[in-house]
């Protein structure tokens, strides 16, 4: 079909001319109201969804090459006996006995990693009296006390705690502060439950906190008048009278009243029950002055350390300078009766052997974690003694220029221990290198400050904490030389040293 353009003629429309009058009228008409509506049109919606599929596991099946090469068979027959012989030797080898992998970097010198303080303790002029680490080694707790008391203690004191693993740690603000209306000479974390912390007060009270609770409800136990004098030492031990594996731990408290009390903690019911007690009598003291004292006179216990291998035995140091090997069991010994909390308890004599005494009050006792009979003692007579707990005379006596107020064995080197002095010094001894002089001497503060306490971290090699009379807590890291085991013979060297006597 073809199209062409066509031009049409013009059409004119002419108006009609009428002479009639036009009639005009206005009127309204009714119409329906106009309605309006707005609607969205339906469009396609898009959505992305992941479909659940099963992991495609590629099973590897080794392809064993079949070989009939006689030379390979002859080779295997030749080397198999020697390989089996070497493997058998490796099974019975002791080359790595005592070796513990340490992923930390080697340190050439001792460093102070943290310096912690509590402003309220400094303001009230309280000195740091005790330090304890949690079993995992991350939490450190410190208590404070006044040294001079005229009568019953009414000082406001506290136990402060820091988690040393936290990156943002305020050294002048404790993460937790437990306020007490008495000085606190002793502290001890539970050995298996890091939330349980025990404290002994100057007034003879035992307080236990559960740190897993809210801050307003952390104190779960407070036993008053357990001791009539300050509690100087606390320790958690297994029940020596029980053979059951599920037996609850006992809290052992020793005080200046000469008593050693054993209390059972029920963690479920949050109760502490006094079970038994012992007493350190003057008749056990191998000193000329003791014969002028009545036989039932008690001697104040200034320090106590429970054995690491046998928790039923402990070493006690007294205000009179005596050192005693004691037992927590009730076999043998003279018996006396004391009234505690309106209950009559039969006390047995704690001492089994009186060791050679110091000439001044004993300040600290520490049992070795490597050899069951090795014990260190310190005193105001400016001496440190190494005892074999089965022998009366010391195996080694180290003279110091100032009284030693605290000491502790290393947890990684059998022949290394640390001590703090009244001149504010930290002394680290390595008996492998020198048996009479410290390997390291460090000033932990000004000379006007006295070192009051030292405690090695139980699970972290070469880490220790010190305290002083200004209330400052410092965390130190020893050099690799002083913290890494030299060889497996070091324990044998300690045993040999303890077999000798001066």
C-alpha positions as CSV (number, residue, x, y, z in Angstrom):
1,X,0.0,0.0,0.0
2,X,1.4,3.4,-1.0
3,X,0.6,6.7,0.8
4,X,0.6,10.1,-0.9
5,X,0.1,13.7,0.3
6,X,-3.2,15.3,-0.6
7,X,-4.1,19.0,-0.2
8,X,-7.8,19.6,0.4
9,X,-9.8,22.7,-0.3
10,X,-10.5,25.3,2.4
11,X,-13.9,25.2,4.0
12,X,-15.3,28.5,5.4
13,X,-17.9,28.5,8.2
14,X,-19.9,31.7,8.1
15,X,-21.7,33.1,11.2
16,X,-25.5,33.1,11.3
17,X,-26.9,36.5,11.6
18,X,-30.2,36.6,13.5
19,X,-32.1,39.6,14.7
20,X,-33.9,37.8,17.5
21,X,-33.2,38.8,21.1
22,X,-31.1,36.4,23.0
23,X,-32.6,35.0,26.3
24,X,-30.0,34.3,29.0
25,X,-30.5,32.6,32.4
26,X,-28.1,31.5,35.0
27,X,-28.7,28.1,36.8
28,X,-26.9,25.6,38.9
29,X,-26.8,22.0,38.1
30,X,-26.2,19.2,40.6
31,X,-23.4,16.8,39.8
32,X,-21.7,14.1,41.7
33,X,-18.8,15.1,43.9
34,X,-15.5,14.4,42.4
35,X,-13.4,11.9,44.5
36,X,-9.7,11.5,44.4
37,X,-7.6,8.4,45.6
38,X,-3.9,7.8,45.7
39,X,-2.6,4.2,45.6
40,X,0.8,2.8,45.2
41,X,1.2,0.4,42.4
42,X,2.3,-3.1,43.1
43,X,6.0,-3.6,42.2
44,X,8.3,-6.6,42.4
45,X,10.2,-6.9,45.7
46,X,13.7,-8.3,45.8
47,X,15.2,-10.2,48.7
48,X,18.5,-12.1,49.0
49,X,18.4,-15.3,51.1
50,X,21.2,-17.8,51.7
51,X,20.2,-21.3,51.2
52,X,21.3,-23.9,53.7
53,X,23.5,-26.5,52.2
54,X,25.5,-29.3,53.6
55,X,29.3,-29.0,53.8
56,X,30.8,-30.9,51.1
57,X,33.3,-33.1,52.9
58,X,36.1,-34.2,50.7
59,X,37.1,-37.6,51.8
60,X,40.7,-38.3,51.3
61,X,41.6,-41.9,50.6
62,X,45.3,-42.4,50.3
63,X,46.4,-43.9,47.1
64,X,48.8,-46.7,47.9
65,X,51.2,-47.3,45.2
66,X,51.7,-50.9,44.7
67,X,55.4,-51.6,44.4
68,X,57.2,-54.8,43.9
69,X,60.6,-53.2,43.9
70,X,62.9,-55.7,45.8
71,X,65.3,-52.9,46.7
72,X,62.6,-51.1,48.8
73,X,61.8,-54.2,50.7
74,X,65.5,-54.8,51.4
75,X,65.8,-51.1,52.6
76,X,62.9,-51.4,55.1
77,X,64.2,-54.7,56.5
78,X,67.5,-53.0,57.1
79,X,66.4,-49.8,58.9
80,X,63.3,-51.1,60.8
81,X,65.2,-52.6,63.7
82,X,67.3,-49.5,64.3
83,X,64.3,-47.2,64.1
84,X,62.4,-49.3,66.6
85,X,65.4,-49.3,68.9
86,X,65.6,-45.4,68.9
87,X,61.9,-45.1,69.5
88,X,62.1,-47.4,72.5
89,X,65.0,-45.4,74.0
90,X,62.9,-42.2,73.6
91,X,60.1,-43.7,75.6
92,X,62.3,-44.4,78.5
93,X,64.4,-41.2,78.2
94,X,64.6,-38.6,81.0
95,X,66.0,-35.9,78.8
96,X,63.0,-33.6,79.2
97,X,62.1,-34.5,82.8
98,X,61.4,-31.3,84.7
99,X,61.3,-29.2,81.5
100,X,58.4,-26.8,81.3
101,X,57.7,-24.9,78.1
102,X,57.8,-21.1,78.8
103,X,56.5,-19.0,75.9
104,X,57.4,-15.7,77.6
105,X,60.4,-13.7,76.4
106,X,63.7,-13.9,78.1
107,X,64.4,-11.1,80.5
108,X,68.0,-10.0,81.2
109,X,67.3,-8.0,84.4
110,X,64.6,-7.6,87.0
111,X,61.9,-5.1,86.2
112,X,59.0,-3.5,88.2
113,X,56.0,-4.1,86.0
114,X,53.4,-2.5,88.3
115,X,53.3,-0.1,91.3
116,X,49.9,-0.2,93.0
117,X,48.6,1.8,95.9
118,X,45.4,2.6,97.7
119,X,44.9,6.4,98.5
120,X,42.9,5.7,101.6
121,X,45.6,3.5,103.1
122,X,48.2,6.1,102.4
123,X,46.0,8.9,103.8
124,X,45.5,6.9,107.0
125,X,49.2,6.0,107.2
126,X,48.5,2.2,107.0
127,X,51.3,-0.2,106.1
128,X,50.8,-3.1,103.8
129,X,50.7,-6.2,106.1
130,X,49.9,-9.2,103.8
131,X,49.8,-10.2,100.1
132,X,48.1,-13.2,98.6
133,X,47.7,-14.4,95.0
134,X,44.8,-16.3,93.5
135,X,45.5,-19.9,92.3
136,X,45.5,-18.7,88.7
137,X,47.9,-15.9,89.5
138,X,45.9,-13.1,87.9
139,X,44.3,-11.6,91.1
140,X,46.4,-10.1,93.8
141,X,45.0,-9.0,97.2
142,X,46.7,-6.8,99.8
143,X,45.7,-5.9,103.4
144,X,46.7,-3.0,105.6
145,X,47.4,-2.5,109.3
146,X,48.7,-0.1,111.9
147,X,51.8,-1.3,113.6
148,X,51.3,0.2,117.0
149,X,48.2,-0.7,119.0
150,X,47.5,0.3,122.6
151,X,44.4,-1.8,123.0
152,X,41.5,-3.2,121.0
153,X,41.9,-2.2,117.3
154,X,39.3,0.3,116.0
155,X,41.2,1.4,112.9
156,X,39.4,1.5,109.6
157,X,41.2,-0.8,107.2
158,X,40.5,-2.6,104.0
159,X,41.5,-5.4,101.6
160,X,42.1,-4.2,98.1
161,X,42.3,-6.3,94.9
162,X,43.7,-5.9,91.4
163,X,43.4,-8.1,88.4
164,X,46.9,-7.8,86.9
165,X,45.8,-9.2,83.6
166,X,43.7,-6.2,82.7
167,X,45.1,-3.9,80.1
168,X,43.5,-0.7,81.5
169,X,44.5,-0.9,85.1
170,X,44.5,2.2,87.3
171,X,47.4,1.7,89.7
172,X,46.0,4.1,92.2
173,X,42.4,2.7,92.2
174,X,41.7,-0.8,93.4
175,X,39.2,-2.8,91.4
176,X,37.6,-4.0,94.6
177,X,37.9,-2.7,98.1
178,X,36.6,-4.6,101.1
179,X,36.3,-2.3,104.1
180,X,36.8,-3.7,107.6
181,X,36.7,-2.0,111.0
182,X,40.0,-3.6,112.1
183,X,43.6,-4.1,111.0
184,X,44.2,-7.2,108.9
185,X,47.5,-9.0,109.5
186,X,46.8,-12.1,107.3
187,X,45.1,-13.1,104.1
188,X,44.7,-16.3,102.1
189,X,43.0,-17.2,98.8
190,X,41.2,-20.6,98.6
191,X,43.5,-23.0,96.6
192,X,40.8,-24.2,94.2
193,X,38.0,-21.5,94.3
194,X,39.5,-18.1,93.3
195,X,36.4,-16.3,94.5
196,X,36.9,-17.3,98.1
197,X,39.2,-15.0,100.2
198,X,39.8,-15.4,103.9
199,X,41.2,-12.7,106.3
200,X,42.4,-12.7,109.9
201,X,42.0,-9.5,111.9
202,X,43.9,-7.9,114.7
203,X,40.9,-8.5,117.0
204,X,41.0,-12.3,116.4
205,X,38.1,-12.5,113.9
206,X,38.0,-14.6,110.7
207,X,36.3,-13.1,107.7
208,X,35.5,-14.9,104.4
209,X,34.3,-13.2,101.2
210,X,32.8,-14.7,98.1
211,X,34.0,-12.3,95.4
212,X,31.6,-13.8,92.8
213,X,28.7,-12.1,94.5
214,X,27.5,-8.6,94.3
215,X,29.8,-6.1,96.1
216,X,27.1,-5.4,98.7
217,X,26.8,-9.1,99.6
218,X,30.3,-10.5,99.3
219,X,31.0,-11.1,103.0
220,X,29.6,-14.6,103.7
221,X,31.3,-15.5,107.1
222,X,32.5,-13.5,110.1
223,X,33.4,-15.5,113.2
224,X,34.2,-13.3,116.2
225,X,36.5,-14.1,119.1
226,X,38.1,-17.2,117.5
227,X,41.4,-15.9,118.8
228,X,42.0,-13.6,121.7
229,X,45.0,-12.0,119.9
230,X,45.8,-11.0,116.3
231,X,45.7,-13.7,113.7
232,X,49.1,-13.8,112.1
233,X,48.8,-16.6,109.6
234,X,46.1,-18.3,107.5
235,X,46.3,-21.4,105.3
236,X,43.9,-23.8,103.5
237,X,44.6,-27.5,104.0
238,X,42.9,-30.9,103.5
239,X,41.3,-32.4,106.6
240,X,44.1,-34.5,108.2
241,X,41.5,-36.7,110.0
242,X,39.5,-37.5,106.8
243,X,40.3,-39.9,103.9
244,X,37.3,-38.9,101.8
245,X,38.2,-37.2,98.5
246,X,35.1,-34.9,98.8
247,X,36.0,-33.7,102.3
248,X,35.8,-29.9,102.6
249,X,38.9,-27.8,102.9
250,X,39.9,-26.7,106.4
251,X,41.0,-23.1,107.2
252,X,43.9,-23.1,109.6
253,X,44.4,-19.9,111.6
254,X,47.3,-19.2,113.9
255,X,47.6,-16.2,116.3
256,X,49.6,-14.5,118.9
257,X,47.5,-16.2,121.6
258,X,49.4,-19.4,120.7
259,X,46.4,-21.2,119.3
260,X,46.1,-23.0,115.9
261,X,42.4,-23.4,115.0
262,X,40.9,-25.6,112.3
263,X,37.6,-24.6,110.8
264,X,35.6,-26.3,108.1
265,X,34.0,-24.2,105.3
266,X,30.8,-25.3,103.8
267,X,30.8,-23.5,100.4
268,X,27.2,-24.4,99.6
269,X,25.7,-23.2,102.9
270,X,28.4,-20.5,103.3
271,X,29.2,-21.5,106.9
272,X,32.4,-21.9,108.8
273,X,32.4,-24.4,111.6
274,X,35.2,-24.6,114.2
275,X,36.3,-28.3,114.3
276,X,39.4,-28.6,116.5
277,X,42.4,-26.7,117.8
278,X,46.0,-27.0,118.9
279,X,48.2,-24.9,121.1
280,X,51.9,-24.1,121.2
281,X,53.1,-24.6,124.7
282,X,56.2,-23.2,126.5
283,X,57.2,-26.7,127.5
284,X,58.0,-27.4,123.9
285,X,60.5,-24.6,123.7
286,X,64.1,-25.7,123.9
287,X,65.3,-22.6,125.7
288,X,66.7,-22.1,129.2
289,X,64.1,-19.5,130.0
290,X,61.2,-21.9,129.3
291,X,61.9,-24.0,132.4
292,X,60.8,-21.1,134.6
293,X,57.4,-20.8,132.9
294,X,54.3,-22.8,133.9
295,X,54.0,-25.9,131.5
296,X,50.6,-24.7,130.2
297,X,51.9,-21.3,129.2
298,X,51.2,-20.6,125.5
299,X,53.6,-18.9,123.1
300,X,52.5,-16.5,120.5
301,X,52.8,-17.7,116.9
302,X,54.2,-14.9,114.7
303,X,54.4,-16.9,111.5
304,X,53.2,-20.3,110.2
305,X,53.9,-22.2,106.9
306,X,52.1,-25.4,105.9
307,X,54.0,-28.1,104.1
308,X,53.5,-28.5,100.3
309,X,53.9,-32.2,100.3
310,X,52.2,-33.0,103.7
311,X,49.5,-30.5,104.6
312,X,49.0,-32.2,107.9
313,X,52.3,-30.8,109.1
314,X,53.4,-27.2,109.5
315,X,56.3,-25.1,110.8
316,X,55.6,-22.3,113.3
317,X,57.7,-19.4,114.4
318,X,57.1,-17.7,117.8
319,X,57.5,-14.3,119.3
320,X,60.1,-15.7,121.6
321,X,62.3,-16.8,118.6
322,X,61.4,-20.5,118.7
323,X,60.9,-22.6,115.6
324,X,58.8,-25.7,115.8
325,X,57.8,-28.6,113.6
326,X,54.1,-29.2,114.3
327,X,51.3,-31.5,113.3
328,X,47.6,-30.8,112.7
329,X,46.6,-34.2,113.8
330,X,45.6,-35.0,117.4
331,X,47.9,-37.9,118.1
332,X,49.9,-37.6,121.2
333,X,50.9,-34.5,123.1
334,X,49.6,-33.0,126.3
335,X,46.1,-31.7,126.4
336,X,44.5,-28.7,128.0
337,X,41.0,-27.2,127.8
338,X,40.2,-23.6,126.6
339,X,36.8,-22.0,126.2
340,X,36.2,-20.4,122.8
341,X,32.9,-18.9,121.8
342,X,31.3,-20.5,124.9
343,X,32.3,-24.0,123.7
344,X,34.8,-26.2,125.5
345,X,37.4,-27.5,123.1
346,X,40.1,-30.0,123.9
347,X,43.5,-28.7,122.6
348,X,46.5,-30.9,121.9
349,X,50.1,-29.7,121.9
350,X,51.0,-28.8,118.4
351,X,54.8,-29.1,118.6
352,X,56.6,-32.3,117.7
353,X,60.1,-31.0,117.5
354,X,61.7,-27.8,118.7
355,X,64.4,-26.5,116.3
356,X,67.3,-24.3,117.2
357,X,65.7,-20.9,118.1
358,X,66.5,-17.4,116.9
359,X,67.7,-14.8,119.4
360,X,64.8,-12.4,118.4
361,X,61.2,-12.9,117.4
362,X,60.6,-14.9,114.2
363,X,59.2,-12.7,111.4
364,X,58.5,-15.2,108.7
365,X,58.5,-19.0,107.9
366,X,58.4,-20.6,104.4
367,X,58.3,-24.3,103.5
368,X,60.0,-25.3,100.2
369,X,57.7,-26.3,97.3
370,X,60.4,-28.6,96.0
371,X,61.7,-30.5,99.0
372,X,59.5,-31.5,101.8
373,X,62.0,-31.0,104.6
374,X,63.5,-27.6,103.5
375,X,62.3,-24.6,105.6
376,X,63.4,-21.0,105.6
377,X,63.1,-18.8,108.7
378,X,63.8,-15.1,109.3
379,X,64.0,-13.0,112.4
380,X,64.7,-9.6,113.8
381,X,68.1,-10.8,114.7
382,X,69.1,-10.1,111.0
383,X,69.5,-13.7,110.0
384,X,68.0,-16.1,107.6
385,X,68.2,-19.8,108.4
386,X,67.7,-22.9,106.3
387,X,66.5,-25.9,108.3
388,X,65.9,-29.5,107.6
389,X,62.6,-30.0,109.6
390,X,63.9,-33.3,110.8
391,X,67.0,-31.9,112.4
392,X,67.4,-29.4,115.3
393,X,70.4,-27.4,114.1
394,X,70.2,-25.2,110.9
395,X,71.8,-26.4,107.7
396,X,72.7,-22.8,106.7
397,X,72.7,-19.4,108.4
398,X,72.8,-16.2,106.3
399,X,73.7,-13.0,108.1
400,X,72.1,-9.7,106.8
401,X,72.8,-6.1,107.5
402,X,69.2,-5.4,108.5
403,X,66.4,-7.4,110.1
404,X,64.5,-9.5,107.5
405,X,60.7,-9.0,107.8
406,X,59.5,-11.3,105.0
407,X,60.7,-14.1,102.7
408,X,59.4,-16.7,100.3
409,X,60.7,-19.5,98.1
410,X,60.6,-19.3,94.3
411,X,58.0,-21.5,92.6
412,X,60.3,-22.3,89.7
413,X,63.9,-22.5,91.0
414,X,64.5,-24.8,94.0
415,X,67.6,-22.9,95.2
416,X,66.2,-19.4,94.8
417,X,64.3,-17.3,97.4
418,X,63.5,-13.7,98.0
419,X,63.5,-11.6,101.2
420,X,62.6,-8.0,102.2
421,X,64.4,-6.1,104.9
422,X,63.7,-3.3,107.4
423,X,65.9,-1.0,105.2
424,X,63.4,-1.3,102.3
425,X,65.6,-3.7,100.3
426,X,64.6,-6.7,98.1
427,X,67.2,-9.5,98.4
428,X,67.1,-12.4,95.9
429,X,69.3,-15.4,96.8
430,X,70.5,-18.0,94.4
431,X,72.1,-20.7,96.5
432,X,73.7,-22.3,93.5
433,X,75.8,-19.2,92.9
434,X,76.4,-18.0,96.5
435,X,75.2,-19.4,99.8
436,X,76.0,-16.4,101.9
437,X,75.3,-13.2,99.9
438,X,72.3,-12.2,97.8
439,X,72.6,-12.5,94.0
440,X,70.5,-9.4,93.6
441,X,69.9,-6.4,96.0
442,X,67.3,-3.8,95.0
443,X,65.8,-0.8,96.8
444,X,62.0,-1.2,96.6
445,X,61.5,2.3,98.0
446,X,63.2,5.0,100.1
447,X,65.4,3.9,103.0
448,X,62.8,5.3,105.4
449,X,60.3,2.6,104.2
450,X,60.6,-0.9,105.5
451,X,59.8,-3.9,103.4
452,X,56.9,-5.7,105.1
453,X,56.0,-8.7,102.8
454,X,57.1,-10.6,99.7
455,X,55.2,-13.3,97.9
456,X,55.9,-15.2,94.7
457,X,53.1,-15.8,92.2
458,X,52.0,-19.4,92.5
459,X,51.5,-20.1,88.8
460,X,53.6,-17.5,86.9
461,X,57.3,-18.0,86.7
462,X,59.6,-15.3,88.1
463,X,56.7,-12.9,89.2
464,X,56.6,-11.7,92.8
465,X,55.0,-8.9,94.8
466,X,56.4,-6.8,97.6
467,X,54.9,-4.5,100.2
468,X,56.2,-1.7,102.4
469,X,55.3,0.5,105.3
470,X,54.0,3.2,103.1
471,X,51.3,0.9,101.8
472,X,52.6,0.4,98.3
473,X,52.4,-2.8,96.4
474,X,54.9,-3.5,93.6
475,X,54.9,-6.4,91.1
476,X,58.3,-7.5,90.0
477,X,59.5,-9.8,87.2
478,X,62.8,-11.6,87.8
479,X,65.4,-12.2,85.1
480,X,65.4,-15.4,83.2
481,X,68.5,-16.5,85.0
482,X,66.7,-16.3,88.4
483,X,63.4,-17.8,87.2
484,X,64.2,-20.5,84.7
485,X,65.3,-23.9,86.1
486,X,69.0,-24.5,85.6
487,X,68.8,-28.3,85.3
488,X,67.1,-31.3,87.0
489,X,69.9,-31.6,89.5
490,X,69.0,-28.4,91.4
491,X,66.5,-30.3,93.6
492,X,69.2,-32.8,94.4
493,X,71.5,-29.9,95.4
494,X,68.9,-28.6,97.8
495,X,68.4,-32.0,99.3
496,X,72.2,-32.4,99.7
497,X,72.4,-29.0,101.4
498,X,69.6,-29.9,103.8
499,X,71.4,-33.1,104.8
500,X,74.3,-31.1,106.2
501,X,74.4,-29.1,109.5
502,X,76.5,-26.2,110.6
